Amino acid sequence: MSHSKAHQIVAEARRQKEEREKGYREQALKLFPWICGRCAREFDHKNLRELTVHHTNHNHDHNPADGSNWELLCLYCHDNEHQRYEEQTRFGGKAGGESKGPQATFNPFADLKKMLQKDE
């Protein structure tokens, strides 16, 4: 495949993605208050470009008109959500950030009360 043909394919895919996003983004911005669903940061027309639409089931083609698969997240919370999802998918684990791996057992304050009583 030639370089120009590959460039055309990528450009067309990006254009289609942007068109698809315009539809559900505009709908979500009409349905929901302009507040990040995680950090509660508020947005206005000046910084609205930093508010994104997150698909709660991670399926970007599932866009019900009632907004039941969307939540508005700021850029930072949206990136964090996708990072957590990718790590969960890649490394396993339970929902909510719980991991299947061993848990830490060291307690640096285990003998604190006893150590404080010695000084009295």
LUMRO-65711 format. One line per field, with one value per residue (C-alpha): residue number from 1; residue in three letters; chain; x, y, z. Coordinates in steps of 0.25 Angstrom, whole numbers, plus 2048, in hexadecimal, padded with zeros to 3 digits. Each point is the difference from the previous one (the first is absolute). Example, Ala and Ser with C-alpha at 12.3 -4.5 7.8 and 13.67 -1.06 7.14 Angstrom:
residues 2
resi = (1; 2)
resn = (ALA; SER)
chain = (A; A)
x = (831; 806)
y = (7EE; 80E)
z = (81F; 7FE)
end
This chain:
residues 120
resi = (1; 2; 3; 4; 5; 6; 7; 8; 9; 10; 11; 12; 13; 14; 15; 16; 17; 18; 19; 20; 21; 22; 23; 24; 25; 26; 27; 28; 29; 30; 31; 32; 33; 34; 35; 36; 37; 38; 39; 40; 41; 42; 43; 44; 45; 46; 47; 48; 49; 50; 51; 52; 53; 54; 55; 56; 57; 58; 59; 60; 61; 62; 63; 64; 65; 66; 67; 68; 69; 70; 71; 72; 73; 74; 75; 76; 77; 78; 79; 80; 81; 82; 83; 84; 85; 86; 87; 88; 89; 90; 91; 92; 93; 94; 95; 96; 97; 98; 99; 100; 101; 102; 103; 104; 105; 106; 107; 108; 109; 110; 111; 112; 113; 114; 115; 116; 117; 118; 119; 120)
resn = (MET; SER; HIS; SER; LYS; ALA; HIS; GLN; ILE; VAL; ALA; GLU; ALA; ARG; ARG; GLN; LYS; GLU; GLU; ARG; GLU; LYS; GLY; TYR; ARG; GLU; GLN; ALA; LEU; LYS; LEU; PHE; PRO; TRP; ILE; CYS; GLY; ARG; CYS; ALA; ARG; GLU; PHE; ASP; HIS; LYS; ASN; LEU; ARG; GLU; LEU; THR; VAL; HIS; HIS; THR; ASN; HIS; ASN; HIS; ASP; HIS; ASN; PRO; ALA; ASP; GLY; SER; ASN; TRP; GLU; LEU; LEU; CYS; LEU; TYR; CYS; HIS; ASP; ASN; GLU; HIS; GLN; ARG; TYR; GLU; GLU; GLN; THR; ARG; PHE; GLY; GLY; LYS; ALA; GLY; GLY; GLU; SER; LYS; GLY; PRO; GLN; ALA; THR; PHE; ASN; PRO; PHE; ALA; ASP; LEU; LYS; LYS; MET; LEU; GLN; LYS; ASP; GLU)
chain = (A; A; A; A; A; A; A; A; A; A; A; A; A; A; A; A; A; A; A; A; A; A; A; A; A; A; A; A; A; A; A; A; A; A; A; A; A; A; A; A; A; A; A; A; A; A; A; A; A; A; A; A; A; A; A; A; A; A; A; A; A; A; A; A; A; A; A; A; A; A; A; A; A; A; A; A; A; A; A; A; A; A; A; A; A; A; A; A; A; A; A; A; A; A; A; A; A; A; A; A; A; A; A; A; A; A; A; A; A; A; A; A; A; A; A; A; A; A; A; A)
x = (800; 805; 803; 7F6; 7F5; 803; 7FF; 7F3; 7FA; 805; 7FA; 7F3; 7FF; 803; 7F6; 7F5; 804; 7FF; 7F2; 7FB; 805; 7F9; 7F3; 800; 809; 7F6; 7F5; 807; 803; 7F1; 7FC; 80A; 805; 80E; 807; 80A; 7FA; 80C; 807; 7F4; 808; 7F6; 801; 7FB; 801; 80F; 805; 7F5; 80A; 806; 7F3; 7FF; 7F5; 804; 7F9; 7FD; 800; 80D; 7F8; 801; 7F5; 7F6; 7F9; 7F2; 7F9; 7FC; 80F; 800; 80E; 806; 806; 808; 80E; 80B; 80C; 808; 7F5; 7FD; 80F; 800; 7F4; 805; 80D; 7FA; 7F7; 80C; 808; 7F4; 7FE; 80F; 804; 7F2; 7FA; 7F3; 7F7; 803; 80F; 801; 80B; 802; 80E; 806; 7FC; 80A; 801; 80A; 7FB; 80A; 7F7; 7FE; 809; 7FE; 7F7; 80B; 80B; 7F9; 7FD; 80F; 803; 7F6)
y = (800; 80E; 80A; 80A; 7F5; 7FC; 80F; 801; 7F4; 806; 80E; 7FA; 7F8; 80C; 808; 7F5; 800; 80F; 800; 7F4; 808; 80D; 7F9; 7FA; 80B; 80A; 7F8; 7FD; 80F; 803; 7F5; 801; 80C; 804; 7FA; 7F5; 7F3; 7FD; 80C; 809; 80B; 80A; 804; 80C; 804; 804; 7F3; 7F6; 7FA; 7FA; 7F8; 7F3; 7F5; 7F3; 7F3; 7F9; 7F2; 804; 7FD; 80D; 7FB; 7FE; 80E; 800; 80D; 800; 801; 7F3; 7FC; 80E; 808; 80D; 800; 80A; 7FC; 7FC; 7F7; 7FA; 7FD; 7FA; 7F7; 7FB; 7FD; 7F8; 7F8; 7FD; 7FB; 7F8; 7FA; 7FD; 7FB; 7FB; 804; 803; 80C; 80C; 7FF; 7F3; 7F7; 7F1; 802; 7FF; 80B; 808; 7FB; 809; 80A; 80B; 804; 7F3; 802; 80F; 800; 7F7; 809; 80D; 7FA; 7FD; 80F; 803)
z = (800; 7FC; 80B; 7FA; 800; 80E; 804; 7F9; 807; 80E; 7FC; 7FC; 80D; 809; 7F8; 802; 80F; 801; 7F9; 809; 80D; 7FC; 800; 80E; 806; 7FC; 806; 80D; 802; 7FF; 809; 80B; 809; 7FC; 80C; 800; 805; 808; 806; 7FF; 7F8; 7FA; 7F1; 7F8; 7F2; 802; 804; 7FB; 7F6; 80C; 804; 7F9; 7FE; 807; 7FB; 80D; 7FA; 7F7; 7F3; 7F8; 7F6; 80B; 801; 805; 7FF; 80E; 804; 808; 7FB; 802; 80B; 7FF; 805; 7FF; 7F7; 80D; 806; 7F2; 7FE; 80E; 7FD; 7F3; 807; 80B; 7F6; 7F8; 80C; 805; 7F2; 7FE; 80E; 806; 80D; 805; 7FD; 809; 800; 809; 7FB; 801; 804; 80E; 80A; 808; 80E; 806; 80A; 803; 80C; 806; 80D; 801; 80C; 807; 7FC; 805; 80D; 802; 800; 80B)
end
